[in-house]
Amino acid sequence: MEANLLTSIVLPVALGIIMLGLGLSLTIEDFKRVALYPRAILIGLFCQMILLPIICFGVAIGFHLPPELAVGLMLLAASPGGPTANLYSHLAKGDVALNISLTAINSLLTLFSLPFIVNFAISYFLASDQAVPMQFKKIIEVFLIVLIPVILGMIIHANKPKISAGLDKPVRILSAMFLILIIVAAVVKEKENVFTYFQQVGLAALVFNILSMLLGYFIPQLFSVHKKQAISIGMEIGIHNGTLAIYIALNVLGNSVMSIPPAIYSLIMFFTAAIFGYMVNQKQIKP
């Protein structure tokens, strides 16, 4: 479960390129609309910061997870969404501008909320006073991977709109193919351990993942948030920055067992998010 070339170099670079493609379809007006109608962002943040850790806590207790695995799952719940959430929102025809805004804000707030949530989990499940320091470096990395490529794409869109329009569909197709390759590479890399990890925490991670996406999709619509924005919030809530969670488990807490839940969740979410995106676009999931 140690960091490897795929997670430390290839994946961030690939996602950065994908984010450039997303920026090609965005304009300043998209973000102005988000600022003018902040309800969706506030509801998304409430789901992410308040409801999600509570649900995760319930799942950990309900499945009687061993203490270290329970902390690992809570660590994942405390992690923000990332570029992958934005990509899936793009593929599912969600409000990408809202999704990117949520990712950016969540990443900033995580600087404070993640240590609080994880320290609570450590205290409750392990009866330990080990503390989690704030990960400024990782927060900055998320900002760089998300914002800089998007800004570049938006600049291209503003100056070369015909090129942006022509690249939109090919970028969607290539993005989907890229994700498939990443999934295959991740499975191959961990092929010797995947079965064992799934036995330990797979079902709990799956249930938490599904509940997260449904929470992010349905609750906003209860408050009259548009479906397109609800899709984005569902992706943001359901897709987490597993790399950040694994990094903290291994390099900050020094506990490889705690890295198992985010690793398994990161594998599951690729498939469940694709199914979720398909279903909401086929109108098989209705508020």
Secondary structure, DSSP 8 states (H G I E B T S, - for coil): ----HIIIIIHHHHHHHHHHHHHTT--HHHHHHHHH-THHHHHHHHIIIIIHHHHHHHHHHHTT--HHHHHHHHHHHHS---HHHHHHHHHTT--HHHHHHHHHHHHHHHHHHHHHHHHHHIIIII---------HHHHHHHHHHHHHHHHHHHHHHHH-HHHHHHHHHHHHHHHHHHHHHHHHHHHHHTTTTHHHHIIIIIHHHHHHHHHHHHHHHHHHHHTT--HHHHHHHHHHHH---HHHHHHIIIIIS--SGGGHHHHHHHHHHHHHHHHHHHHHHTT-S--
